[in-house]
Amino acid sequence: MEAGVGSKEDGSGGRQAGGSYGSGSSSAWTPLVGAFRPYQTFNTCSTSVRLGGLETIVRKPLVARLTKEIVETFLICNPDFRFSEILNPKRFITSPSDGVLNDGYDNKDNDLVLYVNSILVNAASKQRYIVKELLGQGTFGQVAKCWTSETDNYVAVKIIKNQPAYYQQALVEVSILLMLNQKVNSDEHYHIVRILDYFVYQRHLCISFELLSSNLYELIKLNQFRGFPLNIVRRFSSQVMLDLDSTGPDIKIIDFGSACLEGRTVYSYIQSRYYRSPEVLLGYPYTAAVDMWSFGCIVAELFLGLPLFAGASEFDLLQRMIEILGEQPPDDLLRDAQNTNKFFKHVGSIYRLGDEDAYKGVIHTYRVLTAEEYEARESKKPVIGKRYFNYVKLEDVIAKYPFKKNLLEEEVKKEILDRLKLVDFLRGLVEFDPAKRWSPLQASNHPFITGEALTCPYNPPPESLKIRAVQSVTVDHHNPGGGHWLAAGLSPQVQNVNRSFTKNSPQFSMVPLSHGGSYGSMGSHGSYIDNYGIGSSYGSYGDPNNMQTYFSPVGPYGMNVQAQVGVPFLGTSPDTWRRPHRHGSLFGVSPTGNLGPMSLGASPSQFTPPSSQVQISTVSPGKYGSSSPARGSLHGSPLSKAAVVAQYNRRRAWGNPGSSAVQLHESSSQHWQGYHNEGSVSSQLDNYSHVQFSSRGSLASSNNSYRRQQMSGGRGPGLSANTHLSHPPSTLNSNAPPSHTSLASGDKYESSLLLPDPADWDPNYSDELLLQEDNYDVSSLSSGIANGMQLGNVINPATLTSGVTRLSHNVNQASTSSSSRLLNQRTDGQFQAHSLDESNPHSTNDLHAGFSRLPNVAQNSPSRFSQQSQQPFNRYNNHMQSTSMHGLRTQQKGQPSRSTYNVPDSRSAANNMFSNSMQWGNLCNRAI
Ligand SMILES: Nc1ncnc2c1ncn2[C@@H]1O[C@H](COP(=O)(O)OP(=O)(O)OP(=O)(O)O)[C@@H](O)[C@H]1O
């Protein structure tokens, strides 16, 4: 501690008994010789205590006099001593702490150099945020725990890097969160982090959030990388799906920094690797379905304590998917995916994956490359990671995961049944075919979530319309946010409706849009999916070099309506029915040319490393830097996609008996059916007799000790995967770690595995990518937002939200750690058994040149899609109804209480939300 002379407030001025200090100068204080005299015990060192009639002198302990009472002690030595906080040495929490940019405010990474007690100020509201500690560090900047005296609370402030791309994308995060908060965020059971304020300080956009506890990664780590009890997995899973009724430990989704609107994807390189969906990996046009994949990965990880697909490289990731799921991506996806050649060989219709009964009869035209073939093709050895689990197939990995010790027989039976439910649940999520992957609604009705008995493989009904589509095509021009988003042509899934008015509607005018032609080159960079911009997202068709697109000033209203009904997503990707062609120009394109209502879509991690949804709190940022896969937020990450999940409006053909989708699924799940009766359970028990039970404590038993501590300032372990838990960590400690020695060798917990290597991150990724990539939409958005909200002022949701419609980034961070040891290392011989027809190498371009402008549907999966196309209205209406229910609940429970911005009436806000919607069309013009 340094002592200064002068006023306590500013530390300047004043004199000098204790040293020289230039008037008004900030130069270092120099003590004068003799300023301090030897310490003498005066009365201040003791306290007089009167007990009854006796007076006792209590001497203060030396340690107190030299610590918490050091100022008083100094005063004894020098009556002129004055404490000045400003002269304290700075305790930097930003690393590196050298201010080399932005007039010394920023370090070389464009991060604001923070130190304890540095102050961030919202210039408009004068609100001050006193930095206390670093909560985390991410791709976008730092997150600091701050004290706000105005609200007498701790908050988490995300300080975005001082870089245009980050700034603009962060505005997207602001706008999306505002929308979600205002339209959905209503009560304590809301599972999306609350945004409280935002402002610019020293050229850094700062976003203030409610303070949460640990993230999922930290929580799992705290549990020594053992999975959680199924009831906890179920609870968290349902909360990610925005279960407002959920009680108990809460998780919240954070980090919408890379969220995007469905159909407005910009980046093809998204999602943290462990949580990356097959379609993203393979370069296939993606939809919000990628978030359901990530969600499935997270659910599995919550149970297993380790990532399900902890691929050390993309090749390794794909191998693991195929091994664990016992399937491979469907041929039609492979045929259209951009990266198929990188991982597969075209062999004609001769390839059978594996020899298990469940998959017999499924013949593929592609065979996954062996490591040697991959190396030959890519001129580099594929990085193969360790296998974490003792078993290969998903069913085994789950069913044979060590049981908790000392379970009663009845409890074991229940556990087995619950695990069967979990497997069935996961099967619908980590489904290779995005068109068959369950939607959030379908997943939320699964017995694993509802608690109902699972008597056969879950066969969710297709989501169906509950309102008549004809209502939707009415546009209220005065109140475009009044609920008719279909009217704006914003429903790609209601194809027939849209088709009836797309070109002729006064709401739509067609404008030509030219672009560079090839995939990923539409005025941007090669890594993009080129459905950027309003025109080219859904409402585009035609020759990629002269694409027709719709200019729609009403487009954004559709979103407004969605927000009004309380659901953060807008509609469905057209490719939930129609497999979009891999060519970017057709991604998400409906043949009807609808301007797509966009859901907050994919979770991206193109800038975000695998932090994700299961995100690590970087209390030690040096260990888990922005490029650490361990940081992953569900967060985001897929978890951060909870909102995405909810908005994800895909439809699935499960309910169509006889469809190929159903048959496939059923065949792959048949062998589970037998477990649902008592006899089978018994036999299962026999099978498990070798399993050593472990002493995993139950989180459930600790529920009482969980306490919501939002805004409490204490930041124990919690969740975030951008999923954050708002509970203290202590409860987790009650989970007594299993003794490894008590486990059978084959069933040891993976907790003994090594922690993930922080460097284990996608070599293809770099933060610089973000800056290089086209932030066209983001720029447009951010300018809209910035204009509307007048940074530094209170937020104007009306203008802010309008910006959302122009967003296009998405990010999904999921991450996790992976500790591991070598288990079940496989040679993958099963993939090497077939000879190939090299004379017919797969070439997506060649094979499908003729289909490049057509949705690739009928020829691929006629039965799957035909069913869907028969019921477009039904599906759509169902969505509307379910979202309306959410909105109702939200409105009943009122607005968030802690907002520091203006929160207008939700309805009027919705109406105004896209008041500057005419800018919507500007993108088209600019894109030309
Ligand atoms: N509201 C909050 N309460 C507590 N901790 C938080 C909060 N928000 C963020 N954090 C911590 O800060 C970390 C980084 O936050 P966040 O993921 O939002 O930043 P980011 O820059 O977008 O990171 P990423 O690289 O994952 O995208 C999180 O992993 C989490 O540990």
The ligand as a Tripos MOL2 file, in Angstrom:
@<TRIPOS>MOLECULE
LIG
   31    33     1     0     0
SMALL
NO_CHARGES

@<TRIPOS>ATOM
      1 N1        -23.6250  -12.6400  -16.6100 N.pl3     1 LIG1
      2 C1        -22.5080  -13.3010  -16.2880 C.ar      1 LIG1
      3 N2        -22.3000  -13.6790  -15.0120 N.ar      1 LIG1
      4 C2        -21.1610  -14.3370  -14.6700 C.ar      1 LIG1
      5 N3        -20.1910  -14.6620  -15.5400 N.ar      1 LIG1
      6 C3        -20.3530  -14.3150  -16.8240 C.ar      1 LIG1
      7 C4        -21.5080  -13.6160  -17.2680 C.ar      1 LIG1
      8 N4        -21.3910  -13.4050  -18.5910 N.ar      1 LIG1
      9 C5        -20.2230  -13.9390  -18.9520 C.ar      1 LIG1
     10 N5        -19.5900  -14.4960  -17.9030 N.ar      1 LIG1
     11 C6        -18.2930  -15.1860  -17.9300 C.3       1 LIG1
     12 O1        -17.4820  -14.6040  -18.9120 O.3       1 LIG1
     13 C7        -17.1330  -15.5600  -19.8940 C.3       1 LIG1
     14 C8        -17.0880  -14.8990  -21.2380 C.3       1 LIG1
     15 O2        -18.3970  -14.4240  -21.5220 O.3       1 LIG1
     16 P1        -18.9870  -14.5140  -22.9640 P.3       1 LIG1
     17 O3        -19.0060  -15.9200  -23.4030 O.co2     1 LIG1
     18 O4        -20.2820  -13.8040  -22.9990 O.co2     1 LIG1
     19 O5        -17.8940  -13.6960  -23.7480 O.3       1 LIG1
     20 P2        -17.4520  -13.8520  -25.2080 P.3       1 LIG1
     21 O6        -16.3830  -12.8870  -25.4720 O.co2     1 LIG1
     22 O7        -18.6380  -13.7750  -26.0910 O.co2     1 LIG1
     23 O8        -16.8960  -15.3140  -25.1840 O.3       1 LIG1
     24 P3        -16.8630  -16.3400  -26.3220 P.3       1 LIG1
     25 O9        -15.4990  -16.3510  -26.8300 O.co2     1 LIG1
     26 O10       -17.2330  -17.6000  -25.6250 O.co2     1 LIG1
     27 O11       -17.8690  -15.9100  -27.3130 O.co2     1 LIG1
     28 C9        -18.1680  -16.6520  -19.7700 C.3       1 LIG1
     29 O12       -17.6750  -17.8800  -20.1490 O.3       1 LIG1
     30 C10       -18.5180  -16.6390  -18.3120 C.3       1 LIG1
     31 O13       -17.6430  -17.4390  -17.5940 O.3       1 LIG1
@<TRIPOS>BOND
     1     1     2 1
     2     2     3 ar
     3     2     7 ar
     4     3     4 ar
     5     4     5 ar
     6     5     6 ar
     7     6     7 ar
     8     6    10 ar
     9     7     8 ar
    10     8     9 ar
    11     9    10 ar
    12    10    11 1
    13    11    12 1
    14    11    30 1
    15    12    13 1
    16    13    14 1
    17    13    28 1
    18    14    15 1
    19    15    16 1
    20    16    17 2
    21    16    18 1
    22    16    19 1
    23    19    20 1
    24    20    21 2
    25    20    22 1
    26    20    23 1
    27    23    24 1
    28    24    25 2
    29    24    26 1
    30    24    27 1
    31    28    29 1
    32    28    30 1
    33    30    31 1
@<TRIPOS>SUBSTRUCTURE
     1 LIG1         1 GROUP 0 **** ****
